[in-house]
């Protein structure tokens, strides 16, 4: 059991947990395809872009690549991917414009009200591998208010490194046992638990598109499992 009276902060993953990156990218690609009279598998493109970003991020974490933020990584991945999509005919400026879709990601409909409720009791902050500007811009566009936004680009460590969680909380003057990591991803939560935080899983079925249930089910090792954000707020505001 978690003594909620001892919890001072909730640290939120946002990419996929709060921000609906997949449908945002698919919609943007749809506009491009319609304007150019071409068709591609937009869902596959979006998922590949996201997957290869994390593959390159792992090389940054390992030191194989120089330190970059998510905007730079997204842009480099886009360059390599577009050779497989010549029908799109994207030049460098077009790619720059497409890369900006990450700054206007849609918010899952159940997130905003629940986050506002949680802020009445806890310090609620973002802890993300996305760039600070992505988190700020997408939050503002979606009407989400946070008590603070921490991007790993400033911490010197990217999640799921334990020091990313610990350093982020240290900046708040908190110990890991005084915080709960909120995410829709098993790996993020288990890494946070290894760093000493509590865990709250929020199911985000179809994060990667219709029919995707990759990480939809509750897990016995998490401290809290919620079917959606409303359920999470109800559990944490008992």
N, C-alpha and C positions, 0 to 999 in steps of 0.2 A: 504493500500500500504506500502511496505517496501522500505525505502530509502537505496538502496544498497551502497551508498557512506558512510553510517555510519557502514556498516558491515565490521568487521576486520577478522573474522575467521569463518570457516566452520568446524563443528565437525561431524565426520562420524561414524555411526554404521557400522560395517563390517560383522558380522556374518549373512549371508543371503543377506545383502545389497550389499556388495562388494565381499565377499567370497561365492562361491557356495558349501556350506557344504554338501547339500543333495547328489548331484551327485558324489562328491568326496568320500563320505562314501560308497555309492552304488558301485562305481567302485572298491574300496578297498575290500569290502566284496565279490565282484565277483571273485577277484583273490584268496581269501581264499577258497571260495566254489569250484572253479575249481581245486585248488590244492588238495582238500580233497575229491572231487567227491560227494559233497552234494549240496542240494538246500534249500534255505530259501527265505522268502519274504524280499528281501534286502531293498526295499523302506520302508517297515513297520519297520524294524529294525532301519534304520537311523532316521526315524521320532520319534520313541519311545525314542531313545538315546537322541536326542535333547530335546524332551518334558520333559523327566524325569530329565534331567540336570537342566532345569529351575524350575521344581518343587522343587528340592533339593536346588537350589540357593535361592528360596523364604524362605526356612527354615534357611538358613545362614543369610539372611537379617533380619529375625525375631528374631534371636538369639537362635533358637531351636537347631541349629548345630553350631559347632565352625567355625571360619572364615577359608575358603578354597578358593583357586583359581579354575579357570575353569578346569585346568588339573586334579586336585585332584577330583573334582566333576565328571567329565567325567569318570574317572577311577573307582570311587565307583559305579556309575550307571552301568557301564559295568559289574562289578562283579555281581550285583544283576540280571541283564538282562540275563546273559549267562546261568543261571540255566534253562531258558526256551528254550535254544538252545543247548541241549546236543550233537546234531549231528555235531556241529562245533568242539567240542572237544578242546576248547581253554584252555591251562594252563595259569598260571600267567604270564609267559614270553610272550606268544602269545597275551595276553590281553594288556600287556605293549606296544607291537609292534603295535597292532591295534589302541591303544589310540593315537599313534603318527600321525595318519592320520590327526588329527586336525592341525598339524603343516605344512601340505602341501596341504591345501585347494586350489582348483582351483579358479581363478578370473573370474567373469562374463566378457565376451569379450568386452563389451562396457565401462568398468570402467576405464581402465588405461589411455587412451588418454584424457578422459574427466577430470579426476583428475589432470592430468598434465596441462591441460588448465586452470583449476580453480586455480592452484597454482601460476599462473602468476599475479593474482589479490588479492587472499586471503591467509591467513595462513590456511593451510588445515591439520587437525589433526584427528587422530583416538580417539574415546571415546567409549570404548567397555567393556562388561562384560567378554569377553574372556581374557585369560591370556596374559601378555605382550609378552611372548615368542611365543604364537600362532600367535599374530598379527604381530610380527617381522618376524617370519619364513615364514608364508604364504604370506606376502607382498613381501618379498625378492624373494621367489620362483616364484611369479607371476609378478615380475618386477614393482611393485607399489612403488613409492617414496612419502613419506609423509613429512610434515614439523615437525611432532612429533607424538608420539604414547602414549596415556594415557590409561592405563588399570585400571579399577575400583578396581583391587586387591590392588593397592597402595593408593587409595583415602580414604579407610575406609567406603565407601558407594558403593553399587551396584545400577546401574540404575534398576528400574525407580525412585529411591529415588531422590528428588529434590537436595539434597546436592551433589550427584554425578556430576550433571551437573554444579552446581555453583562452587564447589571446583575445578573441572577440568578447568573451565574458569579462576578462580582466580589464578591458577598457571601460566596462560598466562598473568595475569595482565589485564584481560578483565571483563566487566560486561555482564550479560546474554543478554541484548538488543543489544550487539555488535556482536552476533553470530547467526548462523543458524545451527540447527541440521538437518543432512541429514540422512534419514533412509527409509527403505522399510516396516516399521512396525508401525501400527497406535498407539499402546500403548507407544512406545518409543517417538514418536513425541508429543503426547499429554502430556506426563510427562515432556518433555523438555519445551513445551509451558507453562505449569504450573509453571515451574522454571524461566520463563522469557525469554526464547530463542525464536527465530523465527523457523519456521518449513519448511522443504522441503521434500516432499514425492517423492520417486523414485519407480515406480512400478517394482516389481520383480515377474512377474507371474511364477508359477511353482517352486517357491522357495522350496517347500516341495515335489516336484515331478510332473510328468506329470499329467495335468488335475487339478492341485491345483490352485484355484484362490481366496484363502482365503482373501488376502489383496492386491488385484490387482487394485482396483478402486480408482480414486482420491476422496478426501474428501473436502467438502466445508470449513471446519474450518482450513485447512492447508494454510500457506501463499504461498507456491509454490507446484504445482503438476506437475510431469514430467513423461512422458511415458517411458523414459530410461535415461541413463546418458548423452547422447549427448544432449537431450532435456534440461536436467537440466543445463548443461554448457551454452547452448545458452541463457537460461533465466537469469542466474546469471551473465553473462558477457555482458549484454546489455550496 
